[in-house]
Structure formats: structure tokens, C-alpha cells
Amino acid sequence: MKSRAHGCLAILGRAAGFLLCCICPAVALASSVATIMSVAFPRSVAVNPLTNKIYVMPAVNSTIVVIDGLTHAKTNVTAGTGMSAIAINVVTNRIYVANNGSNTVTVIDGADNSVTNVAVGTQPYSLAVNSVTNKIYVGNMSNSVTEIDGATNTTTTIATGRSPRAIAVNPVTNKIYAANFSPSSVSVIDGATRTFTNVAVASYPEAIAVNPVTNKIYVACGAGGTTVINGATNTATTVPGGGGPTAVLVNPVTNRIYLGQPVRQLCGGDERFDQRAERALARPPLDHAGD
């Protein structure tokens, strides 16, 4: 078993794909890592900090594993077929799971783990939640985004670019950003009118993240660096580097952007980020990151 720590996060894993996970605060790693439990082939994890519940989405079955953060007790909740994404509305305590194989989204009530399945577009692949408007956005590989009303579970279909494989929301501006794999673009959706504009980005967008403080959107493009979109103008600038990033995270407090390479590279021990790209992305003003 390998253990690698970066700042306050420790990642422990096995070749068989088990999650033995832990959060380590800013204290000595040896005294802050504890094994919670093993979950076979975890694909995604979501956390509700208000209820202290952790939701683990495995890649091999149709069961969400709910972990009590205080007692580490585990509860299994049945979702749909081919689970592909998970997101939480912490305000309503609802958990949303996109089921690529059954063309549904499973809505889990965090209070009692009861479920409701909502029909969406064909092959739902990505999810994002706007906790302010209580709307959930589902990127369907059938070239559309399904909007779910969190209060009623009614749906509205919004046409977008081709195969929106990643989606993110700016709750401040009520804009939704869907990264379309081919042709490489981001559909910028107005949450109020459901109209959209396509913005060209670098090749093969894989992931997307929003900084609501700066109103900047970051698109990790597997073959072309990272594209930064100005949310006020929809102008785009591409920052080279990042080693073909397929994941991106934003810290809006520090205005730092972190790029991740494919898991096969991380498991091989190459866990370095392209520091030049990170410095460029973090440097204000971001519209001039290529200077």
C-alpha cells in the first residue's frame, strides 16, 4: 500500500482499487491519518460538511456508500445503473447521482436515505448544483443539459454543444458552464433564460471549475493546456502546460488553481503539477496569464 501526502490531504490506495482514506489537518501526518474503511473501486466522493456525511460512488455497482463522519458507520443506498457523477445540495440535504446506464438521476434524501429516480437525457455523465436557485444541471452525452428543479424534480432540457462531459455552476452570476468534448467548446448557459453561448476552448476539454469570487472559469483540456474564460465577457485565454490536465480545482480564497493529470500517471508516482502553468493561472490579472 502506498501513502502520499500533499499539504492537508493524504491519499492511500491499493492496486485493486480500494479506498482507505483520511483527512489530515495541519499536524504531523503520522498522527493524523486513520483508516476509515475499504470501499471497492471508488470512482467519486462527495461530502456534506453540514451533516458530516460522506458519499462514495463506486465504479462497479449501483450502490452509494454513505459514511457517517463521526462514527464511520456505513450505509448502502441503491442508485441507478452505470453511476457516473455525484453532487450535493448542502442547503436542502439532497444528493444527486447521475446514472449513465439508466438515463436517470437518483435523488437521495440525506435525512433518511430515501431515493427518487428522475428521468433525464441519454447517457447523463456530469452533474452540478446551484444551491442558491435549487437547480441541478445534468450534462447528457446526447448533446444536452437537463435542468432539474430541486423543489419538484421537474425537468427542462437545454440544447448545448456536443457531448458535455463536464459541468460547473457560478451561483453568484447564475451561469452554467458545460464543457463539450467535440468540437472543443464550453456552452455558457444563462440560468434565468436557459439561453446559451458557445465559447471555443483548447482541444479535448475534460474538466471545468469556477471561481465565483473572480468570475473566472477554468477548463482543463487534455490535449491543449488550460483555457481561462472571463465570465463577464466570455473571452478565453489558453495557458499552456499542466501535462495534459484532466482535472481542475479552484481555491477561491487563495485564488490558486490546481491541475491534475490522469490517474495512471499519479499511480505511477508522477504527482508533480506543472509549476509554470500553476503560477500563470494564479497570477492576477488572469486575462494576461500568457504575458
N, C-alpha and C positions, 0 to 999 in steps of 0.2 A: 504494500500500500504506500502511495506517495502522499506527502503533505507539503503544500506550498502556500506561503502566506504573502500577501501583498497589503500593507497598511493594516486595515482592520478586518480583512476578510480572509478566512482560511478555507481552502478547498481540499477536501480529501476524497480520494476515489480509488476504484478498483477497475481492472480491465474488463470485468464482467458488467460494469455499468451500474454499480450500486452507489447510492448517495449516503455518505456518512459525514454529516455536515455540522458546521458550527460557526457561530459569530464570535469574533474575538475583539473586545474593546481595546482601548489603548493601554494595554498592560502586557506583561510577558506572555508570549504565545503559549509556552508550556503550561501555564496555569489557567489559560482562558479557553482552551479547546476541549470540548467534550463531545463524545459520540451520542447522538440522539437516537438514531435507529437506522436500519437499512431499508431502502426502497428500490426495488429492481428497476433499472433502466429509466431513471428520471429524465424528463425532457425539459420541463419548465417548473419554476417555483414562483408563487405569489404570496405576499404577506399582508395581512391586515393588522397594522400596528395598534389599532384601537381595541381589537378583541384579542390580540396576541395569538392569532391562529395562522398557521402556515398551510398552504395548499400546494401539494406536489402533484404534478401531472406526469405520469409515466408514459413512456413511448410504446408500450407493448400490450396495453389492455384498455378497458373503458372505465377505469376506476380512478377517481381523485382521492388521494390520501390526505386527510385533514389531521394536522398535528397540533395539539394543544401546547402552546409555547411555554406554559408554566409546568404542566405535569408530564409532557412528552407523550401523553396518551394518543393513540392513533385510531381514527375512524375512517372507514371506506365509504365513499359516496359514488354511486353509479352514474356515469355520464353517457355520452353517445359513442359512436364508432369512429375510430381514427382521430382522436383528440389532437389538435394542432396548436392551440393557443389558450391562454388563461389570463383573466384580468379581474380586478376587484373594484367595486364602488364602495369605498370605505364609509361614505355617508349613509348609504342605505343598507350596508352589510349584505350585499348581493355579490356572488361570484359568478363569472361568466366563462364558459368553456366552449370554444369553437370545435365542432365535430366535423372534420373533413369528410369522413366516410358516410355520414348520415345526413349531411346538409342541414344541420341544426346547430343551435346554441343551447347548451344546458345552463339554466339559471338556478343556482344553488342559494337557498336562504341560509345565511350564515348563522341564524339563531337556532334553527332546528335541523339543518341539512336536508330539508325537503327540496325536491327538484321539479322544475318545469322545463319542458323542451319547446323551443321556439324555432319554427321553420325559417331558414334564411336562403341565400343564394346557393349556387352549386359550388361545392368544394370550398367552404369557408376556411381561411388559412391564418388570418390575423385578427386581433382584437384591440380596441382602445376604448376607454371610458371617459366621458366628461361628467365628473361628479357635480359640477355646477348646474348643468341642464338636465342631469339624469338621463343622458342619451348614451347608447352604446353603439359603436361602429365596428362592423364586421367586414373585413376585406375578403371578397369572394374571388376565386380564380376564374370565375365566369365573367370577369370584366365589370364588376360592380361592387358597390359598398351597400350593405344593409344597415339601416339605422333602426335600432330597437328603442322604443320608448320604455324606460325603466319602470315607469309607474303602471303601465298597462300591458307591456310586452307586445304591443302592436308594432308592425314593421313598415318601413318605407324603403324602396330600392332606389339607389342613386347610381346612374351610369358613370363609369370612370374610364381610365386607361386600361391597358391590357394586363391582367394578372396582378392585381395589387397584393403583393406578398408581405407588406409591412405597413403599419398604420399607426399614427400618433395624433394627439389632440393638444391644442393650446386652449385651455379653459378660460384664459383671460380674453382672447380675441374671438373665441368660439369658431375657430378654424380647425378643420380636419385635414391631415396630410396622408395621402395614400401613395406609397412607392410602387410604381408599376415596373415590372421586371423587363418587359419588352413591348414597345420601344421604351428606352430608359427615360422615365419622367416621373414627376410627382403631381398627382391631382390635388389641387388645393380646393377644398370644399368649404363653402360658407354654411355654417351650421344653421343659420336662420333661414336662408332661402333655398338651400340644397343645390345651388348652382356651383359649378367648379371651373377652374382654370388649370391647364396643364403647364408645368414648368419643366423644361429639359434639364436633365442632370447627367452625371457621368455614367459610364456603362455598368449595367447589372446592379441596380440598387437592391441591397439585401436587408437593410435595417434603417430605421429612422427614429430620431429623438428630437424633442422640442425643449428649448429654454424659454419658459414663459416670461422671465424677467427681461431678457434682451430681445425677445421676439425673433429669435433665430432658430432655424430648423437645420438639423444635421443629417445627411443621408450617406450612410456607409455603402460604397459602391465596390463590389467585388473585383472589378477589373479597372477601376479608374480613380482611386483615392476617395475623398470625401467631399461632397458638394454641400455648401452652406447657402441656405436660402434666407434672404431678408424677408421676414413676414410682413413688413409694412409695404414693400414694393414688389415682392416676388422675383426680385433679381437674384441670380445664382452665381456663385463663385466656387470653383473646384480647387481644393487643396490636395496636391499630390502626396503620396506616401501612405503609410499605415499598413503596408504589407498585404494589400487586398482585403480590407476590413469587411467583415460580415456581421459585426455587432457594434453598436454605439450607445454610450450612456452619457448623460449630461448631469453635472452638479451645478444647479442654478445659483447656489450660494457662492461658490468659488469661481464660477464661470470657466470650469475646466471640462473638456470633452475627452472621453476615453474610448479608444477604438480597440476592438477585439478581432483576432484572427480566427480561422476555423479551429474547431475543437481538435482535429487531428494534429494540428501544429502545436497547440497548447499541451496536449498529452505527450508530445514528443519532447517537451522541455523548452520549446521556444516560446517563452512568455513575455518577450520584450515588445513593447509598443514602439512605433517609430517616433522617436522623441522630437524629431524635426516637425512632423505633422502635428503632434500634440501641442508643441509650443506655438505653431502657427494658428491652430484652431483656438487656442486660449488667448491669443494676443488681441486686445482691442485696438482700433475698431475692426471687427471681423470682416467687414466688407473689403478690407485691404489686406487680407491674410496672405496674398501672394506677393506682397511687396518685399 
